[in-house]
């Protein structure tokens, strides 16, 4: 149950400098372009720096292949880094519509297999669902899950990752891996490079937002059950853990300092979403979802994002759907997601 509505002050996306004056004063596309450039640098720095700068050649090998009445299902392998192989499901409809979608799974030990309907939780099979409606889809394993799980470690334990990349972040790695999956997708016969989308639920939603923020090949994005504010959030330290799945290490000192000084945080999670504008972006959130805390900020977040898209002349490219559901996917949110991708990628 929500204890209050709109009582938490959050950073205003359209304020030039919220730390000095948290009042929206950006009214033109040129003003936003200036702030966006600075914001992208700030958020990029927050994600950290990889120990690797080599982008592998975009090529894959087929490990297995089956066929259904509606699509070919290929398990493929490709390199995300020169010494790191990723496995993914690639679904190619027999009659595809030219559009394609990167489908990112949530926190599940079976990783990419959720995308072909093997999850015990219903509605997580975005890759299969969209392929059944004509979309070419690719669904890779996230680090520390599925066939990328390091032997002897628990699922989603990022210790090995940080040993290899001590100055990076799991969020930054999600951007890199998402971009490498898009590299592969662009090599598939029938893929229109101007009609590529991305979507995911929970952790997959975070990944979708991060990838779409930094890779403009994503022309339409859907974030299911994941958008939130860090401000006055009792669960915010979960995004800067020092154990298990460590999202963004650089957030911890920021949280510690703000805890002492008070005031607004200098960065916000939903600011990543602002980098997507004015490309189409749909956020779906459950108001009884207890995963992230302070759901009462969601209406304000949505209004701010919509105001940004409006400044850029594309208010119809942003949508937010808030329902009373928990951290879940149901029939009508699946249909909404399908409609969004069909509207912006198929036409």
Secondary structure, 3 states (H helix, E strand, C coil): CCCCCCCCCCCCCCCCCCCCCCCCCCCCHHHHHHHHHHHHHHHHHHHCCCCCCCCCCCCCEEEEEEECCCEEEEEEEEEEECCEEEEEEEEEECCCCCCEEEEECCCCCCHHHHHHCCCCCCCCCHHHHHHCCCCEEEEECCCCCHHHCCCCCCCCCCHHHHHHCCCCCHHHHHHHHHHHHHHHHCCCCCCCCCCEEEEEECHHHHHHHHHHHHCCCCCEEEEECCCCCCCCCCCHHHHHCCCCCCCCCCHHHHHHHHHHHCCCCCCCCCHHHHCCCCCEEEEEEECCCCCCCCHHHHHHHHHHHHHHHHHCCCHHHEEEEEECCCCCCCHHHHHHHHHHHHHHHHC
